[in-house]
Amino acid sequence: RTGSRQAAGSSAHIPGLLGPTRAASGLEPSRPAASMQHAPTFQWEYLDDGGWAPMPHASSLRCEHSFRTGLRHTQLASGGNAYRVDLVAMEQRNVATNRARPLRRVSLLPYHLANTAWDWQDEHGTWRTYDSSASEQIQGAVDAGFGMTRLYLGPFAYDVDTTARVQRNAATGTARGIRPALAAQAP
């Protein structure tokens, strides 16, 4: 889980990264952009049988770079396995076994340093602010041009429609309004 290595036949030059160039497949190039060399502000995690586990550093950087540049999919190699990652559905799928695991994007910034905040409306009509990781993921999806993103909050999964400004519980279908937090909307 913590180690990563290049898959056989991959042209990737960085351990943990796999995949053809963007021009050939719509996926990002095998090398990360220079901006990815700075300290990360997000950690990507996957849901394992024992709970949420951090991705290897190179895989986390690749997911973050792909997410920020608006790519819907990327590929990873870790622990001898190849994965296809859906950044809208927030899922990684093992290419060999087809097993899917949920993903989440966790902010490493203190809440007061986050770039934006988003609210959700509870059953009483009260607007409540998402935590910084959820807010940053929603804003990242908006910035990347994704109309949807999936959030994992506690034991629940929510499909967030950034265009219609609605979150829907993936299990129950319950829908609630979302909006940029009022403080974030102020000029």
Contacts in CASP RR format, 6 or more apart in sequence:
PFRMAT RR
TARGET T0000
AUTHOR 0000-0000-0000
METHOD contacts of the structure
MODEL  1
RTGSRQAAGSSAHIPGLLGPTRAASGLEPSRPAASMQHAPTFQWEYLDDG
GWAPMPHASSLRCEHSFRTGLRHTQLASGGNAYRVDLVAMEQRNVATNRA
RPLRRVSLLPYHLANTAWDWQDEHGTWRTYDSSASEQIQGAVDAGFGMTR
LYLGPFAYDVDTTARVQRNAATGTARGIRPALAAQAP
1 48 0 8 1.000
1 53 0 8 1.000
1 56 0 8 1.000
1 78 0 8 1.000
1 79 0 8 1.000
2 56 0 8 1.000
3 56 0 8 1.000
3 78 0 8 1.000
3 79 0 8 1.000
4 15 0 8 1.000
4 16 0 8 1.000
4 56 0 8 1.000
4 58 0 8 1.000
4 59 0 8 1.000
4 77 0 8 1.000
4 78 0 8 1.000
4 79 0 8 1.000
5 15 0 8 1.000
5 16 0 8 1.000
5 77 0 8 1.000
5 78 0 8 1.000
5 79 0 8 1.000
5 80 0 8 1.000
6 12 0 8 1.000
6 15 0 8 1.000
6 16 0 8 1.000
6 17 0 8 1.000
6 18 0 8 1.000
6 77 0 8 1.000
7 18 0 8 1.000
7 77 0 8 1.000
7 80 0 8 1.000
7 82 0 8 1.000
10 18 0 8 1.000
10 19 0 8 1.000
10 30 0 8 1.000
10 77 0 8 1.000
11 19 0 8 1.000
11 20 0 8 1.000
11 30 0 8 1.000
12 18 0 8 1.000
12 19 0 8 1.000
12 30 0 8 1.000
12 31 0 8 1.000
12 77 0 8 1.000
13 30 0 8 1.000
13 31 0 8 1.000
14 30 0 8 1.000
14 31 0 8 1.000
14 32 0 8 1.000
14 58 0 8 1.000
15 58 0 8 1.000
16 56 0 8 1.000
16 58 0 8 1.000
16 59 0 8 1.000
16 62 0 8 1.000
16 76 0 8 1.000
16 77 0 8 1.000
16 78 0 8 1.000
17 30 0 8 1.000
17 31 0 8 1.000
17 32 0 8 1.000
17 58 0 8 1.000
17 59 0 8 1.000
17 62 0 8 1.000
17 76 0 8 1.000
17 77 0 8 1.000
18 30 0 8 1.000
18 75 0 8 1.000
18 76 0 8 1.000
18 77 0 8 1.000
18 82 0 8 1.000
19 25 0 8 1.000
19 27 0 8 1.000
19 30 0 8 1.000
19 75 0 8 1.000
20 27 0 8 1.000
20 30 0 8 1.000
21 27 0 8 1.000
21 29 0 8 1.000
21 30 0 8 1.000
22 28 0 8 1.000
22 29 0 8 1.000
22 71 0 8 1.000
26 71 0 8 1.000
26 73 0 8 1.000
27 66 0 8 1.000
27 71 0 8 1.000
27 73 0 8 1.000
27 74 0 8 1.000
27 75 0 8 1.000
28 62 0 8 1.000
28 65 0 8 1.000
28 66 0 8 1.000
28 69 0 8 1.000
28 71 0 8 1.000
28 74 0 8 1.000
32 61 0 8 1.000
32 62 0 8 1.000
32 65 0 8 1.000
33 65 0 8 1.000
35 65 0 8 1.000
36 61 0 8 1.000
36 64 0 8 1.000
36 65 0 8 1.000
40 57 0 8 1.000
40 60 0 8 1.000
40 61 0 8 1.000
40 64 0 8 1.000
40 108 0 8 1.000
41 107 0 8 1.000
41 108 0 8 1.000
41 109 0 8 1.000
42 60 0 8 1.000
42 64 0 8 1.000
42 105 0 8 1.000
42 106 0 8 1.000
42 107 0 8 1.000
42 108 0 8 1.000
42 133 0 8 1.000
42 136 0 8 1.000
43 54 0 8 1.000
43 55 0 8 1.000
43 60 0 8 1.000
43 105 0 8 1.000
43 106 0 8 1.000
43 108 0 8 1.000
44 54 0 8 1.000
44 55 0 8 1.000
44 59 0 8 1.000
44 60 0 8 1.000
44 63 0 8 1.000
44 64 0 8 1.000
44 103 0 8 1.000
44 104 0 8 1.000
44 105 0 8 1.000
44 106 0 8 1.000
45 52 0 8 1.000
45 53 0 8 1.000
45 54 0 8 1.000
45 55 0 8 1.000
45 103 0 8 1.000
45 104 0 8 1.000
45 105 0 8 1.000
45 106 0 8 1.000
46 52 0 8 1.000
46 53 0 8 1.000
46 55 0 8 1.000
46 92 0 8 1.000
46 101 0 8 1.000
46 102 0 8 1.000
46 103 0 8 1.000
47 53 0 8 1.000
47 101 0 8 1.000
47 102 0 8 1.000
47 103 0 8 1.000
47 104 0 8 1.000
47 152 0 8 1.000
48 101 0 8 1.000
52 104 0 8 1.000
54 60 0 8 1.000
55 63 0 8 1.000
55 76 0 8 1.000
55 78 0 8 1.000
56 78 0 8 1.000
59 76 0 8 1.000
59 78 0 8 1.000
62 74 0 8 1.000
62 76 0 8 1.000
63 74 0 8 1.000
63 76 0 8 1.000
63 85 0 8 1.000
63 87 0 8 1.000
63 103 0 8 1.000
63 105 0 8 1.000
64 105 0 8 1.000
66 73 0 8 1.000
66 74 0 8 1.000
66 85 0 8 1.000
66 87 0 8 1.000
67 87 0 8 1.000
67 105 0 8 1.000
67 140 0 8 1.000
67 144 0 8 1.000
68 140 0 8 1.000
68 143 0 8 1.000
68 144 0 8 1.000
69 144 0 8 1.000
70 87 0 8 1.000
70 144 0 8 1.000
70 145 0 8 1.000
70 146 0 8 1.000
71 87 0 8 1.000
72 86 0 8 1.000
72 87 0 8 1.000
72 88 0 8 1.000
72 146 0 8 1.000
73 84 0 8 1.000
73 85 0 8 1.000
73 86 0 8 1.000
73 87 0 8 1.000
74 85 0 8 1.000
74 87 0 8 1.000
75 82 0 8 1.000
75 83 0 8 1.000
75 84 0 8 1.000
75 85 0 8 1.000
76 82 0 8 1.000
76 83 0 8 1.000
76 85 0 8 1.000
76 92 0 8 1.000
77 83 0 8 1.000
81 94 0 8 1.000
81 95 0 8 1.000
81 96 0 8 1.000
82 94 0 8 1.000
82 95 0 8 1.000
82 96 0 8 1.000
83 92 0 8 1.000
83 93 0 8 1.000
83 94 0 8 1.000
83 95 0 8 1.000
84 92 0 8 1.000
84 93 0 8 1.000
84 95 0 8 1.000
85 91 0 8 1.000
85 92 0 8 1.000
85 93 0 8 1.000
85 103 0 8 1.000
86 92 0 8 1.000
86 93 0 8 1.000
87 146 0 8 1.000
88 141 0 8 1.000
88 146 0 8 1.000
88 147 0 8 1.000
88 148 0 8 1.000
88 149 0 8 1.000
88 150 0 8 1.000
89 150 0 8 1.000
90 102 0 8 1.000
90 103 0 8 1.000
90 104 0 8 1.000
90 105 0 8 1.000
90 149 0 8 1.000
90 150 0 8 1.000
90 151 0 8 1.000
90 152 0 8 1.000
91 100 0 8 1.000
91 101 0 8 1.000
91 102 0 8 1.000
91 103 0 8 1.000
91 150 0 8 1.000
92 100 0 8 1.000
92 101 0 8 1.000
92 103 0 8 1.000
93 99 0 8 1.000
93 100 0 8 1.000
93 101 0 8 1.000
94 100 0 8 1.000
102 150 0 8 1.000
102 152 0 8 1.000
102 157 0 8 1.000
104 133 0 8 1.000
104 137 0 8 1.000
104 151 0 8 1.000
104 152 0 8 1.000
105 133 0 8 1.000
105 136 0 8 1.000
105 137 0 8 1.000
106 133 0 8 1.000
107 114 0 8 1.000
107 132 0 8 1.000
107 133 0 8 1.000
107 136 0 8 1.000
109 132 0 8 1.000
109 136 0 8 1.000
110 132 0 8 1.000
111 131 0 8 1.000
111 132 0 8 1.000
114 132 0 8 1.000
114 135 0 8 1.000
114 136 0 8 1.000
115 136 0 8 1.000
115 139 0 8 1.000
116 135 0 8 1.000
116 136 0 8 1.000
116 139 0 8 1.000
116 180 0 8 1.000
116 181 0 8 1.000
116 184 0 8 1.000
117 129 0 8 1.000
117 130 0 8 1.000
117 132 0 8 1.000
117 135 0 8 1.000
117 180 0 8 1.000
117 181 0 8 1.000
117 183 0 8 1.000
117 184 0 8 1.000
118 129 0 8 1.000
118 130 0 8 1.000
118 134 0 8 1.000
118 135 0 8 1.000
118 138 0 8 1.000
118 139 0 8 1.000
118 178 0 8 1.000
118 179 0 8 1.000
118 180 0 8 1.000
118 181 0 8 1.000
118 184 0 8 1.000
119 127 0 8 1.000
119 128 0 8 1.000
119 129 0 8 1.000
119 130 0 8 1.000
119 178 0 8 1.000
119 179 0 8 1.000
119 180 0 8 1.000
119 181 0 8 1.000
119 182 0 8 1.000
120 127 0 8 1.000
120 128 0 8 1.000
120 130 0 8 1.000
120 167 0 8 1.000
120 176 0 8 1.000
120 177 0 8 1.000
120 178 0 8 1.000
121 127 0 8 1.000
121 128 0 8 1.000
121 176 0 8 1.000
121 177 0 8 1.000
121 178 0 8 1.000
121 179 0 8 1.000
122 128 0 8 1.000
122 176 0 8 1.000
123 176 0 8 1.000
127 179 0 8 1.000
127 182 0 8 1.000
129 135 0 8 1.000
129 181 0 8 1.000
130 138 0 8 1.000
131 153 0 8 1.000
134 151 0 8 1.000
134 153 0 8 1.000
135 181 0 8 1.000
137 149 0 8 1.000
137 151 0 8 1.000
138 149 0 8 1.000
138 151 0 8 1.000
138 160 0 8 1.000
138 162 0 8 1.000
138 178 0 8 1.000
139 180 0 8 1.000
140 146 0 8 1.000
140 149 0 8 1.000
141 147 0 8 1.000
141 148 0 8 1.000
141 149 0 8 1.000
141 160 0 8 1.000
141 162 0 8 1.000
142 162 0 8 1.000
145 162 0 8 1.000
146 162 0 8 1.000
147 161 0 8 1.000
147 162 0 8 1.000
147 163 0 8 1.000
148 159 0 8 1.000
148 160 0 8 1.000
148 161 0 8 1.000
148 162 0 8 1.000
149 159 0 8 1.000
149 160 0 8 1.000
149 162 0 8 1.000
150 157 0 8 1.000
150 158 0 8 1.000
150 159 0 8 1.000
150 160 0 8 1.000
150 170 0 8 1.000
151 157 0 8 1.000
151 158 0 8 1.000
151 160 0 8 1.000
151 167 0 8 1.000
152 158 0 8 1.000
156 169 0 8 1.000
156 170 0 8 1.000
156 171 0 8 1.000
157 169 0 8 1.000
157 170 0 8 1.000
157 171 0 8 1.000
158 167 0 8 1.000
158 168 0 8 1.000
158 169 0 8 1.000
158 170 0 8 1.000
159 167 0 8 1.000
159 168 0 8 1.000
159 170 0 8 1.000
160 166 0 8 1.000
160 167 0 8 1.000
160 168 0 8 1.000
160 178 0 8 1.000
161 167 0 8 1.000
161 168 0 8 1.000
165 177 0 8 1.000
165 178 0 8 1.000
165 179 0 8 1.000
166 175 0 8 1.000
166 176 0 8 1.000
166 177 0 8 1.000
166 178 0 8 1.000
167 175 0 8 1.000
167 176 0 8 1.000
167 177 0 8 1.000
167 178 0 8 1.000
168 174 0 8 1.000
168 175 0 8 1.000
168 176 0 8 1.000
169 175 0 8 1.000
END
